[in-house]
Amino acid sequence: MNLKLLEQLENAVIKAPLNFDFGGVNFKFTAHIKMLTTEQIDELTVTQRAEDKALVKELLVGWEDFVDQGETVAFSQDVLVQLLKYGGIAGRLAAECINAQYRVQEKN
């Protein structure tokens, strides 16, 4: 029997709130991260030994509430490329993209 609940996960997006400082600048937004199976995570992280930038480009599919100087920043590959120029930001986003895969939220 195939679980219908699991079929819903095939196109699921994880919403992960981020709030971190880098170089004295605060970055606060909710990341939208593509959900992967364990096998896909292993292939991406172990087999391919993905660099942080490549991993983020693969898994970060959007964001919300990203504000820069009072202006809302829409997600785009161009803006993402700008962020990924800094290794610290790329590393933080890559870690969150992987950590989010293992976080399960408790329902009240």
Backbone as ProteinMPNN parsed JSONL, in Angstrom:
{"seq_chain_A": "MNLKLLEQLENAVIKAPLNFDFGGVNFKFTAHIKMLTTEQIDELTVTQRAEDKALVKELLVGWEDFVDQGETVAFSQDVLVQLLKYGGIAGRLAAECINAQYRVQEKN", "coords_chain_A": {"N_chain_A": [[0.835, -1.171, 0.0], [0.615, 2.163, -0.9], [1.361, 5.086, 0.808], [-0.731, 7.799, 0.936], [-0.28, 10.206, 2.212], [2.496, 10.504, 2.047], [2.835, 10.946, -0.644], [2.115, 13.571, -0.9], [4.347, 14.872, -0.028], [6.128, 14.954, -2.091], [6.256, 17.305, -3.619], [6.644, 19.172, -1.709], [7.376, 22.103, 0.257], [9.575, 23.378, 2.615], [9.2, 25.703, 5.156], [11.389, 27.794, 6.637], [12.269, 29.765, 9.272], [14.743, 32.249, 9.331], [17.321, 33.961, 11.027], [20.031, 35.679, 11.286], [23.301, 37.072, 11.916], [25.804, 38.517, 9.912], [28.898, 39.751, 9.445], [28.129, 41.941, 10.947], [25.718, 42.639, 9.91], [22.26, 42.146, 9.88], [20.323, 39.433, 8.846], [17.145, 38.494, 8.167], [14.547, 36.43, 7.482], [12.068, 34.263, 5.986], [12.92, 31.252, 4.764], [12.243, 29.302, 1.856], [12.404, 26.023, 1.29], [13.209, 23.329, -0.759], [11.872, 20.113, -0.313], [13.484, 17.017, 0.226], [14.025, 13.49, -0.36], [15.592, 11.033, 1.78], [17.442, 9.594, 0.289], [17.9, 11.352, -1.851], [19.066, 13.492, -0.484], [21.41, 12.267, 0.438], [22.652, 11.712, -2.033], [23.064, 14.277, -3.025], [24.67, 15.483, -1.027], [26.671, 13.651, -0.186], [27.507, 11.852, -2.296], [27.833, 13.629, -4.507], [29.228, 15.602, -3.259], [28.533, 18.319, -2.844], [29.17, 21.779, -3.193], [28.657, 24.579, -0.995], [27.377, 26.758, -2.337], [26.258, 25.528, -4.65], [24.534, 23.699, -3.468], [22.697, 25.374, -2.141], [21.614, 26.748, -4.341], [20.24, 24.669, -5.509], [18.371, 23.88, -3.548], [17.151, 26.094, -2.185], [14.268, 27.651, -2.834], [12.767, 29.889, -2.682], [11.652, 32.78, -0.761], [10.228, 34.649, 1.973], [9.248, 37.744, 3.482], [11.706, 39.048, 3.338], [13.601, 41.788, 3.797], [15.186, 44.723, 2.709], [16.726, 47.606, 3.549], [14.203, 48.693, 4.149], [12.699, 47.937, 1.976], [10.853, 45.348, 0.427], [12.274, 42.346, -0.683], [12.035, 40.503, -3.516], [12.233, 37.026, -4.257], [14.767, 35.888, -6.377], [16.944, 34.43, -8.834], [19.059, 36.105, -9.442], [19.314, 37.804, -7.175], [19.863, 35.85, -5.295], [22.348, 34.895, -6.216], [23.885, 37.154, -5.664], [23.85, 37.109, -2.83], [25.192, 34.699, -2.386], [27.813, 35.238, -2.927], [29.25, 35.649, -0.705], [30.972, 33.621, 1.431], [30.297, 32.987, 4.099], [27.555, 33.504, 4.253], [26.618, 31.77, 2.267], [27.389, 29.334, 3.422], [25.843, 29.335, 5.775], [23.226, 29.335, 4.745], [23.29, 26.927, 3.297], [23.654, 25.053, 5.361], [21.235, 25.415, 6.712], [19.43, 24.601, 4.733], [19.914, 21.868, 4.65], [19.574, 21.105, 7.372], [16.865, 21.713, 7.729], [15.621, 19.641, 6.451], [15.461, 17.638, 8.286], [13.983, 18.492, 10.399], [11.141, 18.16, 12.298], [7.939, 19.305, 12.85], [6.108, 19.755, 15.784], [2.696, 19.185, 16.412], [0.107, 20.935, 18.091]], "CA_chain_A": [[0.0, 0.0, 0.0], [1.341, 3.434, -0.931], [0.774, 6.089, 1.689], [-1.13, 9.037, 0.254], [0.375, 11.314, 2.901], [3.855, 10.663, 1.538], [2.757, 11.505, -1.999], [2.019, 15.019, -0.748], [5.666, 15.402, 0.26], [6.943, 14.987, -3.298], [6.422, 18.688, -4.06], [6.521, 20.0, -0.509], [8.374, 23.129, 0.546], [9.749, 23.619, 4.04], [9.379, 27.118, 5.482], [12.329, 27.853, 7.751], [12.615, 31.136, 9.664], [16.169, 32.5, 9.525], [17.662, 35.223, 11.662], [21.451, 35.566, 11.593], [24.166, 38.213, 11.633], [27.035, 38.251, 9.171], [29.623, 41.005, 9.283], [27.403, 43.019, 11.602], [24.469, 42.883, 9.183], [21.254, 41.151, 10.239], [19.5, 38.85, 7.791], [15.979, 37.87, 8.804], [13.51, 36.113, 6.504], [11.64, 32.864, 5.997], [13.408, 30.549, 3.573], [11.421, 28.224, 1.3], [13.39, 25.012, 0.953], [12.658, 22.138, -1.409], [12.006, 18.911, 0.491], [14.108, 15.888, -0.457], [14.051, 12.195, 0.326], [16.901, 10.73, 2.358], [18.329, 9.2, -0.803], [18.267, 12.565, -2.591], [19.998, 14.239, 0.361], [22.692, 11.556, 0.377], [23.26, 11.912, -3.35], [23.481, 15.673, -3.153], [25.703, 15.87, -0.062], [27.76, 12.684, -0.051], [27.989, 11.391, -3.597], [28.283, 14.742, -5.334], [30.015, 16.527, -2.438], [28.105, 19.639, -3.317], [29.634, 22.989, -2.53], [27.559, 25.307, -0.372], [26.637, 27.535, -3.335], [25.469, 24.628, -5.496], [23.478, 23.124, -2.639], [21.681, 26.409, -1.928], [20.937, 26.99, -5.616], [19.364, 23.521, -5.75], [17.333, 23.675, -2.538], [16.432, 27.3, -1.794], [13.37, 27.919, -3.959], [12.052, 31.135, -2.46], [11.638, 33.313, 0.596], [9.231, 35.687, 2.259], [9.613, 38.693, 4.53], [13.096, 39.495, 3.188], [13.545, 43.246, 3.674], [16.476, 45.389, 2.57], [16.557, 49.054, 3.634], [12.782, 49.011, 4.147], [12.061, 47.43, 0.751], [10.724, 43.898, 0.326], [13.091, 41.784, -1.747], [11.449, 39.305, -4.124], [13.216, 35.985, -4.548], [15.192, 35.701, -7.763], [18.278, 33.852, -8.933], [20.025, 37.205, -9.429], [19.543, 38.202, -5.785], [20.503, 34.714, -4.639], [23.757, 34.911, -6.621], [24.53, 38.222, -4.894], [24.036, 36.615, -1.465], [26.122, 33.572, -2.349], [29.185, 35.716, -3.116], [29.887, 35.612, 0.61], [31.051, 32.243, 1.912], [29.58, 32.823, 5.366], [26.116, 33.447, 3.965], [26.398, 30.516, 1.539], [27.499, 28.243, 4.393], [24.687, 29.375, 6.683], [22.046, 28.911, 3.99], [23.448, 25.496, 2.982], [23.389, 24.306, 6.601], [19.793, 25.473, 6.981], [18.734, 23.789, 3.73], [20.038, 20.463, 5.063], [18.95, 20.929, 8.692], [15.408, 21.774, 7.583], [15.148, 18.341, 5.977], [15.338, 16.722, 9.422], [13.175, 19.105, 11.426], [9.73, 17.783, 12.291], [7.214, 20.21, 13.743], [5.11, 19.17, 16.685], [1.372, 19.802, 16.357], [-0.511, 21.072, 19.417]], "C_chain_A": [[0.891, 1.249, 0.0], [0.618, 4.446, -0.054], [0.502, 7.376, 0.922], [-0.474, 10.252, 0.899], [1.766, 11.572, 2.339], [3.874, 11.227, 0.122], [2.708, 13.025, -1.945], [3.393, 15.657, -0.509], [6.533, 15.571, -0.988], [7.188, 16.407, -3.802], [6.348, 19.67, -2.891], [7.672, 20.992, -0.388], [8.385, 23.337, 2.058], [9.937, 25.123, 4.241], [10.206, 27.198, 6.76], [12.66, 29.305, 8.089], [14.114, 31.249, 9.935], [16.36, 33.866, 10.149], [19.121, 35.111, 12.087], [22.178, 36.86, 11.237], [25.386, 37.735, 10.878], [27.702, 39.592, 8.925], [28.907, 42.188, 9.894], [26.093, 43.383, 10.92], [23.493, 41.761, 9.531], [20.448, 40.739, 9.014], [18.373, 38.098, 8.476], [14.909, 37.686, 7.738], [13.116, 34.655, 6.67], [12.046, 32.231, 4.674], [12.406, 29.481, 3.156], [12.392, 27.209, 0.704], [12.704, 23.783, 0.374], [12.918, 20.916, -0.528], [12.563, 17.773, -0.36], [13.893, 14.606, 0.325], [15.456, 11.993, 0.896], [17.895, 10.359, 1.27], [18.799, 10.408, -1.608], [19.264, 13.408, -1.8], [21.375, 13.592, 0.299], [23.399, 11.786, -0.952], [23.814, 13.324, -3.487], [24.673, 15.999, -2.257], [26.896, 14.924, -0.011], [28.346, 12.328, -1.41], [28.565, 12.534, -4.415], [29.191, 15.708, -4.588], [29.767, 17.977, -2.859], [28.752, 20.754, -2.506], [28.417, 23.711, -1.974], [26.717, 26.052, -1.406], [25.724, 26.65, -4.17], [24.293, 24.048, -4.723], [22.347, 24.137, -2.44], [20.912, 26.675, -3.217], [19.944, 25.88, -5.938], [18.157, 23.511, -4.814], [16.546, 24.914, -2.124], [15.587, 27.761, -2.978], [12.558, 29.202, -3.782], [12.263, 31.635, -1.052], [10.502, 34.305, 0.735], [9.767, 36.541, 3.396], [11.094, 39.07, 4.509], [13.036, 40.994, 2.899], [14.958, 43.805, 3.63], [16.229, 46.894, 2.529], [15.079, 49.463, 3.507], [12.018, 48.513, 2.934], [11.999, 45.903, 0.787], [11.507, 43.407, -0.888], [12.428, 40.508, -2.253], [12.563, 38.295, -4.395], [13.5, 35.957, -6.046], [16.581, 35.082, -7.748], [19.345, 34.944, -8.892], [20.351, 37.643, -7.996], [20.25, 37.082, -5.034], [21.995, 34.673, -4.976], [24.517, 35.996, -5.86], [24.817, 37.767, -3.464], [25.139, 35.568, -1.386], [27.568, 33.963, -2.649], [29.969, 35.668, -1.816], [29.817, 34.197, 1.171], [30.289, 31.995, 3.196], [28.084, 32.71, 5.162], [25.792, 32.142, 3.24], [26.426, 29.329, 2.501], [26.304, 28.178, 5.321], [23.426, 28.896, 5.984], [22.113, 27.422, 3.653], [23.132, 24.645, 4.214], [21.896, 24.287, 6.9], [19.006, 24.614, 5.991], [18.794, 22.307, 4.093], [19.338, 20.235, 6.4], [17.426, 20.915, 8.603], [14.827, 20.438, 7.147], [14.844, 17.386, 7.136], [14.468, 17.271, 10.549], [11.719, 18.685, 11.266], [9.02, 18.673, 13.297], [6.141, 19.473, 14.513], [3.792, 19.923, 16.508], [0.806, 19.857, 17.775], [-1.8, 20.322, 19.491]], "O_chain_A": [[1.809, 1.364, 0.812], [-0.594, 4.631, -0.169], [1.408, 7.963, 0.331], [-0.147, 11.219, 0.211], [2.17, 12.723, 2.172], [4.823, 11.908, -0.266], [3.207, 13.695, -2.85], [3.578, 16.847, -0.762], [7.557, 16.252, -0.945], [8.249, 16.675, -4.365], [6.03, 20.846, -3.069], [8.782, 20.751, -0.862], [7.336, 23.456, 2.691], [10.753, 25.741, 3.558], [9.786, 26.736, 7.821], [13.269, 30.003, 7.278], [14.682, 30.446, 10.675], [15.641, 34.812, 9.83], [19.424, 34.519, 13.123], [21.739, 37.63, 10.384], [25.936, 36.674, 11.171], [27.133, 40.467, 8.272], [29.052, 43.316, 9.423], [25.431, 44.341, 11.319], [23.843, 40.582, 9.484], [19.96, 41.576, 8.254], [18.61, 37.183, 9.265], [14.422, 38.658, 7.161], [13.758, 33.906, 7.407], [11.576, 32.626, 3.607], [11.793, 28.831, 4.003], [13.104, 27.498, -0.257], [11.743, 23.264, 0.943], [14.035, 20.706, -0.056], [12.168, 17.589, -1.512], [13.614, 14.635, 1.523], [16.392, 12.704, 0.529], [19.057, 10.762, 1.32], [19.963, 10.48, -2.003], [20.195, 13.974, -2.373], [22.384, 14.276, 0.13], [24.606, 12.026, -0.987], [24.911, 13.524, -4.009], [25.586, 16.712, -2.675], [28.025, 15.371, 0.191], [29.544, 12.489, -1.639], [29.665, 12.421, -4.955], [29.853, 16.542, -5.206], [30.688, 18.728, -3.179], [28.861, 20.668, -1.283], [27.291, 23.49, -2.42], [25.489, 25.991, -1.366], [24.556, 26.976, -4.376], [23.191, 23.92, -5.256], [21.173, 23.789, -2.559], [19.69, 26.814, -3.19], [18.918, 26.129, -6.571], [17.049, 23.174, -5.231], [15.38, 24.797, -1.745], [16.117, 28.204, -3.997], [11.753, 29.553, -4.644], [12.955, 31.01, -0.249], [9.9, 34.738, -0.248], [10.627, 36.114, 4.167], [11.67, 39.377, 5.553], [12.487, 41.417, 1.882], [15.82, 43.41, 4.416], [15.605, 47.403, 1.598], [14.752, 50.448, 2.846], [10.797, 48.658, 2.876], [12.98, 45.246, 1.137], [11.414, 43.977, -1.976], [12.278, 39.543, -1.504], [13.69, 38.668, -4.721], [12.585, 35.998, -6.868], [17.309, 35.197, -6.762], [20.431, 34.72, -8.357], [21.516, 37.829, -7.646], [21.139, 37.342, -4.224], [22.817, 34.436, -4.091], [25.661, 35.786, -5.456], [25.905, 38.012, -2.943], [25.923, 35.551, -0.438], [28.454, 33.109, -2.629], [31.2, 35.648, -1.822], [28.733, 33.647, 1.362], [29.701, 30.93, 3.378], [27.42, 31.911, 5.823], [24.804, 31.482, 3.561], [25.592, 28.429, 2.41], [25.804, 27.094, 5.623], [22.644, 28.139, 6.558], [21.097, 26.729, 3.717], [22.429, 23.639, 4.118], [21.353, 23.255, 7.297], [18.025, 23.972, 6.368], [17.831, 21.574, 3.868], [18.586, 19.272, 6.545], [16.772, 20.172, 9.335], [13.67, 20.135, 7.441], [14.066, 16.444, 6.986], [14.242, 16.586, 11.546], [11.141, 18.849, 10.192], [9.44, 18.786, 14.449], [5.376, 18.68, 13.963], [3.775, 21.153, 16.46], [1.005, 18.934, 18.564], [-2.457, 20.326, 20.532]]}, "name": "protein", "num_of_chains": 1, "seq": "MNLKLLEQLENAVIKAPLNFDFGGVNFKFTAHIKMLTTEQIDELTVTQRAEDKALVKELLVGWEDFVDQGETVAFSQDVLVQLLKYGGIAGRLAAECINAQYRVQEKN"}
